[in-house]
Amino acid sequence: MSSTTDKIKGLANEAAGNVKQGIGKATGNEKLQAEGKAQELKGETQRAVGGVKDGVNNAAQKAADAVKGR
């Protein structure tokens, strides 16, 4: 997956997780709250992975540019 895809999927999971948590709180459904929190954390992790991929790609590009003498 590309870094952008990771970030988009992460944001979607975070949003869905927050909605689940809100519905769970409103209805007193602790299971739904827990599922929402887990999905939110999954989204945060996906976004972090996307950020790491960006950093690795940027570092690799800088190294390649340095080797080429740019």
N, C-alpha and C positions, 0 to 999 in steps of 0.2 A: 504494500500500500504506500502511496505517496504521503508526504508530510501533510499536504493540504487535505487529503482524504481522511487521514487520522484526525486532524483538527476538526473537520466538519462532523465526522461521526462522533467525536468526543463531545462537541457542543450539543448534538442531538441527544445523546445519551444523558448528558447533564440535565437538559431541559425536561426530558421525559421522566427522569428520576425525581426531579423537583415536583413535577405535576403529581406523580404517584405519591410522593410524601405528603403533599398537600391534601390530596383526596383521602389518604389513609388517616391523617390527623382529623379531618372533618368528619369522617365516618367512624372514627375510633378503631380502625383496622390496623393493628400493629404489624401484621404480616405485610401489608401493602406499604406501610411506612419503611419497613426494613428492606423490601425489594427496591423501593425508590432510592433509598440511601446507597444500596449496593450499585444500582445503575448509575447514580450520580458519580460515585467513586470510579466506576469503570470509565465514564466519560472524562473525568479529570486525568486519569491515567493515559487514555488515548490522546488527549490534547498534549500531554507532556511528551509522549513518544513522538508526536509530530514536531514538537519544538526541538527535541534532540536530533531528529533526522535533519531538520533545517540546519542546526549547528554543525553536524558532521559534514553535510554537503557544502556548507560555506567554508569550512576549514579545508576540505579536500580541494575546493576550487582555488583557494588562496595558495595552497601548497603547489598545485599545478601551475598557477600563474608565476609563482616564484621560480620554479624550475625552468619555465619558459623565458624567464628574464623580463617579465612585464612589470 
